[in-house]
């Protein structure tokens, strides 16, 4: 669990501090929704037995806490930053989903994460794409609303 906190929380937030210096708004705007989306998706995945962990954590969903509040919101915040730099949204979704899938693949290879009931890295990639589309949709909605009312 120690390494999960280092790799899933501490290292991402060191990068997040760098992003903070460039674009505070990307973090303020993105982090809450990214954490919410990550928690919902992970809760569903554990509840529906699509994935599990070998670590003795009770409740099992606590296993995902470091990445739910670390890696996922930081990657989503960098995605928001990229969008604000006029990178095409399709590229942002693909790259961020691929990075998150590769990070999870490390957990699978190290046997911290086990897939069940037909779940695999392909479905993981799809779930990250869905999560990023939700976050980007939220960011765009907030941006449009603030333009009209600000």
C-alpha positions as CSV (number, residue, x, y, z in Angstrom):
1,X,0.0,0.0,0.0
2,X,3.0,2.3,0.7
3,X,4.1,2.2,-3.0
4,X,0.5,2.9,-4.1
5,X,0.6,6.1,-2.0
6,X,3.9,7.0,-3.5
7,X,3.1,6.3,-7.1
8,X,-0.6,7.0,-7.1
9,X,-0.6,10.1,-4.9
10,X,2.7,11.7,-4.0
11,X,4.4,11.6,-7.4
12,X,1.3,12.8,-9.3
13,X,0.8,15.7,-6.9
14,X,4.5,16.8,-7.3
15,X,3.6,17.2,-11.0
16,X,0.4,18.8,-9.9
17,X,2.4,21.5,-8.0
18,X,4.2,22.3,-11.2
19,X,0.9,22.6,-13.0
20,X,-0.3,24.9,-10.2
21,X,2.5,27.4,-11.1
22,X,1.3,27.4,-14.7
23,X,-2.5,27.2,-14.4
24,X,-4.2,27.2,-10.9
25,X,-7.6,27.4,-12.5
26,X,-7.1,24.0,-14.3
27,X,-6.6,22.4,-10.9
28,X,-9.4,24.2,-9.1
29,X,-11.8,23.5,-11.8
30,X,-10.9,19.9,-12.6
31,X,-9.9,18.2,-9.4
32,X,-13.3,18.0,-7.7
33,X,-15.1,16.6,-10.7
34,X,-12.3,14.2,-11.5
35,X,-12.2,12.8,-8.0
36,X,-16.0,12.4,-8.0
37,X,-15.9,10.6,-11.4
38,X,-13.0,8.4,-10.3
39,X,-14.7,7.4,-7.0
40,X,-18.0,6.5,-8.8
41,X,-16.3,4.4,-11.4
42,X,-14.1,2.6,-9.0
43,X,-17.0,2.0,-6.6
44,X,-19.0,0.5,-9.4
45,X,-16.1,-1.6,-10.6
46,X,-15.5,-3.1,-7.1
47,X,-19.3,-3.5,-6.4
48,X,-19.9,-5.3,-9.7
49,X,-16.8,-7.5,-9.3
50,X,-15.1,-6.3,-12.5
51,X,-11.9,-5.8,-10.5
52,X,-10.4,-6.6,-7.2
53,X,-7.2,-6.2,-5.3
54,X,-4.9,-8.7,-3.6
55,X,-4.1,-6.2,-0.8
56,X,-5.9,-6.7,2.5
57,X,-7.9,-3.4,2.6
58,X,-11.4,-3.2,4.1
59,X,-13.5,-1.9,2.5
60,X,-11.8,-2.9,-0.7
61,X,-12.6,0.5,-2.4
62,X,-10.0,2.1,0.0
63,X,-7.4,0.5,-2.2
64,X,-8.3,3.0,-4.9
65,X,-8.1,6.1,-2.6
66,X,-4.5,7.2,-3.5
67,X,-5.2,7.2,-7.2
68,X,-8.7,8.6,-6.8
69,X,-7.4,11.7,-5.1
70,X,-3.9,11.7,-6.7
71,X,-3.2,10.3,-10.2
72,X,-6.7,10.7,-11.7
73,X,-7.3,14.4,-10.8
74,X,-3.8,15.4,-11.7
75,X,-4.0,13.7,-15.1
76,X,-7.4,15.3,-15.6
77,X,-6.0,18.7,-14.6
78,X,-3.2,18.4,-17.1
79,X,-5.9,17.5,-19.7
80,X,-7.7,20.7,-18.8
81,X,-4.5,22.6,-19.2
82,X,-3.9,21.0,-22.6
83,X,-7.4,22.0,-23.7
84,X,-6.8,25.5,-22.6
85,X,-3.6,25.5,-24.7
86,X,-5.8,24.6,-27.7
87,X,-4.8,20.9,-28.0
88,X,-7.7,19.1,-29.7
89,X,-10.0,17.3,-27.3
90,X,-9.8,14.0,-29.1
91,X,-6.0,13.9,-28.7
92,X,-6.4,14.9,-25.0
93,X,-8.9,12.1,-24.3
94,X,-6.8,9.5,-26.1
95,X,-3.4,10.5,-24.5
96,X,-4.8,10.8,-21.0
97,X,-6.8,7.5,-21.3
98,X,-3.7,5.8,-22.6
99,X,-1.5,7.1,-19.8
100,X,-4.0,6.0,-17.1
101,X,-4.4,2.6,-18.7
102,X,-0.6,2.1,-18.8
103,X,-0.5,3.1,-15.1
104,X,-3.1,0.6,-14.3
105,X,-1.4,-2.0,-16.4
106,X,1.6,-1.7,-14.0
107,X,-0.8,-2.6,-11.2
108,X,-2.1,-5.6,-13.1
109,X,1.5,-6.8,-13.9
110,X,2.5,-6.4,-10.2
111,X,-0.7,-8.3,-9.4
112,X,-2.2,-5.6,-7.2
113,X,-5.2,-5.5,-9.5
114,X,-7.1,-8.5,-10.8
115,X,-9.8,-8.3,-13.5
116,X,-12.9,-10.6,-13.4
117,X,-16.1,-11.2,-15.4
118,X,-14.5,-10.4,-18.8
119,X,-12.9,-7.1,-17.7
120,X,-9.5,-6.4,-19.3
121,X,-7.2,-3.5,-20.1
122,X,-9.3,-2.8,-23.2
123,X,-12.4,-2.1,-21.1
124,X,-10.2,-0.2,-18.7
125,X,-9.1,2.1,-21.6
126,X,-12.8,2.6,-22.5
127,X,-13.7,3.4,-18.9
128,X,-10.9,6.0,-18.8
129,X,-12.1,7.5,-22.1
130,X,-15.7,7.8,-20.6
131,X,-14.3,9.4,-17.4
132,X,-12.3,11.9,-19.4
133,X,-15.3,12.7,-21.6
134,X,-17.4,13.4,-18.5
135,X,-14.7,15.6,-17.1
136,X,-14.1,17.5,-20.3
137,X,-17.9,17.9,-20.8
138,X,-18.1,19.4,-17.3
139,X,-15.2,21.7,-18.0
140,X,-16.8,23.0,-21.2
141,X,-20.1,23.4,-19.5
142,X,-18.6,25.5,-16.7
143,X,-16.5,27.5,-19.2
144,X,-19.7,28.3,-21.3
145,X,-21.6,29.2,-18.2
146,X,-18.9,31.5,-16.8
147,X,-18.6,33.2,-20.3
148,X,-22.3,34.0,-20.3
149,X,-22.5,35.2,-16.7
150,X,-19.1,36.5,-16.0
